[in-house]
Amino acid sequence: MSRFSVRLSDWGDFLPFGAAPSGILAATLTGYDAGGNTVASDASTISSTSNAISNRPSTDFGNLGITGDACSAA
């Protein structure tokens, strides 16, 4: 079995497509086998009902311009 990891470093500080009706924004990574069948899937989510394009506030992480930016996030 092979394993790998992915780190999403810069996500959430620029979201130009408006608010998500469900209040949940997600980035999903899905792995497929040679036959095109899904073998694994995982999602990273942010909760926000704001429609701000930049520096969107999140109920989980605060101002995403600070916590979601690769240059300024801890």
C-alpha positions in Angstrom: 0.0 0.0 0.0 1.3 3.5 -0.9 0.6 6.5 1.2 0.9 10.2 0.6 -0.3 13.5 2.1 -1.2 16.9 0.7 -1.2 20.1 2.7 -3.5 22.9 1.5 -1.4 26.0 2.4 -3.3 28.9 0.8 -7.0 28.6 0.7 -9.9 30.8 1.9 -8.5 34.3 1.6 -9.7 34.8 -2.0 -13.1 33.3 -2.9 -14.6 35.3 -5.7 -17.7 33.2 -6.3 -19.9 34.4 -3.5 -21.4 32.7 -0.5 -22.0 29.0 -0.4 -25.8 28.3 0.1 -25.0 25.6 2.7 -22.4 27.8 4.5 -19.8 25.1 3.8 -16.9 25.6 1.4 -14.8 22.5 0.7 -11.7 21.4 -1.2 -12.0 17.6 -2.0 -9.1 15.3 -3.0 -10.2 12.0 -4.5 -7.9 9.1 -5.5 -8.8 6.6 -8.3 -7.4 3.2 -9.2 -6.4 2.3 -12.8 -10.0 1.4 -13.6 -11.3 4.8 -12.6 -12.9 3.6 -9.4 -12.7 5.8 -6.3 -10.4 4.3 -3.7 -10.2 7.2 -1.2 -11.6 10.7 -0.8 -11.2 13.4 1.9 -12.3 17.0 2.2 -11.1 20.1 4.0 -13.9 22.4 4.9 -14.5 25.9 6.0 -17.8 27.2 7.4 -18.8 30.7 6.3 -22.0 32.4 5.2 -20.3 35.5 4.1 -20.1 36.5 0.4 -17.0 38.6 0.8 -14.5 38.0 -2.0 -11.4 38.7 0.1 -10.7 38.2 3.8 -13.9 36.2 4.2 -14.8 35.6 7.9 -15.1 31.9 8.9 -16.9 30.7 12.0 -14.1 28.0 12.3 -11.0 30.1 11.7 -11.8 33.8 11.9 -10.6 36.1 9.2 -9.4 33.9 6.3 -7.1 36.7 5.0 -5.0 36.0 8.1 -5.6 32.3 8.9 -6.1 31.0 5.3 -3.2 32.8 3.7 0.1 31.0 3.1 2.1 34.1 3.7 0.6 35.1 7.0 -1.0 31.9 8.5 0.8 30.3 11.5 
